[in-house]
Amino acid sequence: MYPLSNSLFQGSVMKMFRQGDASDIAGILAFARKEPELNLFLIGDLEFYGLDNDFIDVWIEETSEGKLKTVLLRYHRNFLLHSETNDYDRASVWKIVQAHDGTFLNCSGACFSYLKEELPADAEIRPMKMARMRQMIAPAFRLMPARIAAPDDAERIVRSMFQIEEFRSMLTDSLEARIRLSKAKMTDGFSTHFIIEADGVVIANANTIAVSRKAAMIGGVFTLPAYRGKGLATSVVAMLCQNLLERDIAPVLFFENPKAATIYHKLGFVDFAEWIIVCLQY
């Protein structure tokens, strides 16, 4: 991919977008909080990390009156798109993602319906359902004991996660890099994990992957193949949801697996939006 300078982003190539800075954060958060659960990743990244780092950037598109209408956020090589319109500068969105070797582009189904014409033919499109929980429904069976993980558990969690094919295909960094990142997020309080262990191995996990003051996105849900069918995934998700609700934080998640949908709906999750993950090939 070819590099583009910030000045070029603000010139002819990026005539409708400009790169945001710290002075834009309050306005972006106010914009995103109009749909707080849909924009949980965007809100959580800016609330927790801000822009004083080398792994988050934002670009914003404004109306002729200076009102915010589109936000594109980069988190490492992952991108998040949110727009209130269906006429945003989609060509520029794709140019920004290309320029930063983006591996994933995430957006709502509504945003994607307008963007898809700009995507390359080899992009993999993964449609998901987003669901939220207001109140948990107690499972009909006894939950298996699970505990909150500590940062020192990060390596065992990630090693188990890398045994799951669907996670390996989505993770673009190495095992060692993912261990470091997971440990840092747990140390910083950005990620809360509930785990179940057997013989020193993490056999089931669920964790928060984005957190704001009012909601938390749940992800990383897995059970090792040899232990499936025993309610372990339900147990770790239920314990994590209970922990969040006790802190007045609404659990949110997205899924594509019908079996996962059955688990989540039985716990009290209700679908509310479509979420699209675009996997980009280079």
N, C-alpha and C positions, 0 to 999 in steps of 0.2 A: 504494500500500500504506500501511497505517497503522503508525505507530511504537509500539512497546511498551517501557516502561521496564524496567530490570533488576529493580526491586521487583515489578513485575507478573509477571515471569518466575518469581519466587519466591513469588508469592501464589496466588490461586485458579486463574488460567489455567495456571500451571506447577507445579501442586502436587506433581508427581513429579520434576521436573527442577530443578536449581539451577545457576547459573552458576559455573563453576570459576575458580580463580585459581592463582597460582604454587605455592601449597602443595599443589595437587592434581596437579601435573605428574608427579611420581614415581609416584604410584598409577595415573594414566592410562597412562603408558608401560609399567608392569608388566602392566597389563591388556591393552594392545594387543600386547605382545610374546608373548603366548600364541599368536598367529597373526601372526608378524612380516611375512610377505610379503603377506598379505591386507591388513594394516594399514599398509602402507609409507607411504602419504601421511600418515596420522595421526602415525605415529612421526617421519617425516622433518620435518614442519612443527614439531612440538614440540621435537625435538632441536635443530634448526637455528635456529629463530626464538624459541621460547618464547612467552610471553604478554605480554611487555613491548613491545607495539606496538599499532597501531590497526587491523590487518588480520586478526588471529587472535583468535577467542573460542572457548571450549569450554563446553558444558553437559553435566552428568552426571546420570544416574539411578542411584539406589542401592536395594538391597533394604532390607527392614525391619531387617536386621541391620547395615546400613551398608556392605555390600559393593557395589562398582561393578558395574553390569550393562549400562549403555548410555552411549555417548559420542557427542556431536554436535559437530563442529568446523566453524567458519567460517573460510575463507581468502578474504579479500575477499568476493565474492558466490558463492563455491563452497562447498558443504557436504559433509561426510563423515559418514556414520553407521556406527557399529558397535555391535552388541548381542550378548550371549551368550544372549538369550532370544527367544522369539517372542510375548512379551506386554508389550513395552515400551510406553511412553505415546506411541503413534504420532500421536495428535491434537496433542500438544504439539510433537512434532518438526516437523510441518507449520506450526504457528503461528509457531515460531521462524524457520523459513525464510522464510515470508511477511513477517514483521516486518522482516527485513533485505533484502528484495527479492532473495532468492537466485535465481540464474539456473541453477545446476546442483546437483543432489543426487546424490551418489555413494555406493553401498553394495553389499554382496554380494547375490547372488541370494537367499540365505536371509533377509536383512533385508528385502529388497524385497517378498518374497511376503506379508509381514505389513503392510507400509506402504502398498501400492498402493491399498487401498480409500480412503485419505485424500487421494489426489492428485486434482487437477482434471482434468476430461475432456480439456482441450486440452494436457496435458503430453505431451511426446514421450519415449517410452521407448526407450533404445538398449541392448540386451543385448550384452555383450561376453564373450569368453573371456579368463581370466587364465592366463598361462603363465610358467614359470620355467626357468632354465637352471642345471644343475649343472656341465656340461662341454660345451664347444663342439665341434660336429662341423665339421671343416674343409670348406669349400665345394668342390665338384667342379671349379670353374673358378678362374682367377686373379682375385684381388680387385683392383679398381681402387684406385689410390692415394688415400688420404684423410688428412686431418690434423686435429689438435685445433684448434678455433677459439679465437680470442682475443676478449675483450670488444669490441674494435674491429670485429669481424666481425658483431656483433649486427644492425646495420641491414640489411646485405645478406641475412642469413639470414631475417629477418622479412619483408623485401620479397618474397623468393622464396616464403616460406610463404603470404603473402597472395594469391599467384597460384593457390593450390590451393583449390578450392571447398569441400571438406570441412573445411578449417581455417577458412576465412572464416565458415562457418556456425556454428562452435563458439566462435569468439573474440568476446567481447562488448566489448572495449575497442578504441580507435582504433589505427591503425598506429603513430602516434607513441608512444602509451602502451605498446604492446606492445614497441616497440624499447627504451624506457627500462627496462621490467621485465626483458626478456631480458638486457640489458647488465648490470643490477644483479645478477641471479642468476649470471651468468658471472663477474663481478668478485668476488662473495662466495664462489665455489666451490660453489654449490648446483647449478649446471647445467654439465655437460660436453657439448660438441658435437663431433661428427666431421662434417666437410664435404668435399664434392668440388666443385671450381670449374671453370668454363670461361669464358674471356674476361672475367674479373672478376665473374662472376655465380655465386652459390651454386646449383648444380643438384641437389644431393642433401644430405640432412642427417639425422642421428639424434642425439638428446640425452637426458640424464637429466632427468626432470621431478619426481622425488622421490628423496631419498637418506637412508638411515639408515646406521648403522655396519656393518650386515650385508647390506644389499640396496639396489638402485637400480631405480627404475621408468624404463623407456625409453619415450620418446614423440617427438612431433615428426618422425616418419619421413616423408620425402617425396622424390620425384624430380620435377623439372619435366617436364611432358608430353612435350616434344620429345626428352627424353633417356631415356625409359622403355624397358624391355626389354633393357637392357645390363648388368644386375646391379649398378647403382649403389646401390640401397636395401640389397641384401644386403651390399655392401661396407661401407657406413657403419655398419650395425647390427653386422656381424661385428667391425669394428675397435673399436667402442665396447664390445661384450661382452668382447673380449679384454682391453681396458684395465681393465675392472671386475674380471674374474676374476683378473688379475694382482695386484690390490689386495685379494683375498679378499672381494669384494663380489659377491653373487649378482644377476645380471640378471633382472628381472621385467618383463613387459609385458602389455597387454591389447589385443585386436583384435576387429574384427567383419567384416573383409574376408576372404573365402576365399582370395584370392590372397596376402594378407599371411600368412595361416595357413600356407600352403605354404612360404613363405620361412622363417618362424620355426621351423617344425617341422624343416626340413632342417638348420637351424643347431644344433638340439639343445634347443629349447624344448619343454616338456611342459605341457599344459593341467592346471590343478589347481583352478580355481574359476570360477564365473560372476560377472561384475561388471556392475552396472547403472548407467547414467548417465541421470538424469531431467533433461530440458531443459525449463525452465519459461518460460512465456510471460506477459508483462505488457502 
